[in-house]
């Protein structure tokens, strides 16, 4: 019998990596925790519940980008590097006092930036190897041969174990894959009862064909499912609350999490909450198998065409 309070292990691709079935996202950790020791305590709580995979990015930081990796790295050092799988990203260039050269938000998948960003992340996180690095959103000026070559190089150098992408369309995955030696082990994408595009635009079909599990960001619609007063969102929230009661889940957010993982693609949700009860509720939701009719009961509220 499944322990509903502990995250299970899932393989993201046949070649790896192996992650926890719930991933903790660090994007807002500087708001959530006032010190490294507080964050380290939260990381210990995650470990106690089987959540070993941490998601971060160079571009994260409050009030200014480019500070979260260092904050998280210090907390990881207190708890133990060997206890976690660390996912970070590269490519987004944001305006920040920490990147004065950036005069406009843009993207850069050049070989020079891939090498530089990888080395910065290793230094800031205080680690010797990154478990998974993602191209952070598409760079529309990407030169496929150059980007692929740079990714293969950081893998060959042992700086990175696995590579993946974020918010890539099926065609862009195919383009990169055609030049890349290393497998694309995940595509980190948005998916929730409010955002269903991956099930109809080929994103999940591609994942199933290519054999990778997507990482899912904003599984509760960036909080909109819980706070928005828009009529259609309120209707969905009420349905989620009803379904949550059926499965003894904590509420709409947890029902949304169970909805997200029900798709056969086997997506792994990123939970960014610093509240322990939210993380525990997400783990229980991911371990709960939602009935097919309950799943469609939710989806038809977002996609009226399915009612025809």
C-alpha positions, 0 to 999 in steps of 0.5 A: 500500500502506498504511503500517502505522506511520502514522495515516491521515486520516478525516472525522468528518462530511460537514461535518468535522472531519478527524481522525487515525484514532487519537486520543490521549487526555490523561486520564492525562497528568499521571501519565505525564509529569513535565513539560511538556517530556516531554509535548511530546516525546510530542506530537512522537512522535505527530506523526511517526506521523500522530496529530494529534488530541488528546482532553481535558476540563476535568474531567480531572486527577490528583490533582484534576480541572480541571488537565489542559487547562492541562498539555496546553495548555503542551505544545501551545504548545511544539510548535505549535498549528497541528499539532493538532486539539483535542477538549475537552468540557463539562458534568461538574461534579466535586468539586475544590479547583479548583471549590469551588462543587461539593458533589456530582458533577453535570452542567450543560448550561445556556447559562451553563455552556456559555459559561463552560466554553468560555471556560475551556477556551480560556484553559487550553489557550492557543488561540483556537478549539476544533476540536470540543467535546462535551457530556460525558455526558448532563445529564438536566436538559438543556433542549434549546432552551437547550443547542442555542442555546448550542452554536450561539452558541459556533460562531457566535462562532468559539470552536468549529468543531464540536460533538458529544456523548459517551455519548448514546443515539439518542433524546437525539441526536435530541432535541438535533438537533431544536433544533440548527443545527450538525450533531452530528459525533460521539458519543464512546462506549465500545466493546470486546470486553468492551462491545458495547452500541453494536452492539445498542442503536442507537448505531452504527445512528444514527451510520450513518444520521446520517453521523457517526463515533463516537469510541471510548473504552476500546477495550481495556476500560479495561485489563481485557482485559489484567489481569483474571483473570475467567474470561470475560475470560481466555478473550477475552484468549487469543482476542485473543492468538491473532488478534494472532499471525495479523495480526502484531500486538503482542498482545491490546490491538492485536487489540482495537483492530483489532476495534473499528475493523472495524465499518462505523461507522468508529469512531476509537479513543482511545488514552490510553497514554504508552508509544510502543510502545502508540501504534505498536501501535494505529496498526498495528492500526487499519491492519489489516483484520480478517477477518469470521470473526475478528471474529465469533470474538471477539464470540461469546465475549462474546455467547453468544446469537450461538452459537445 
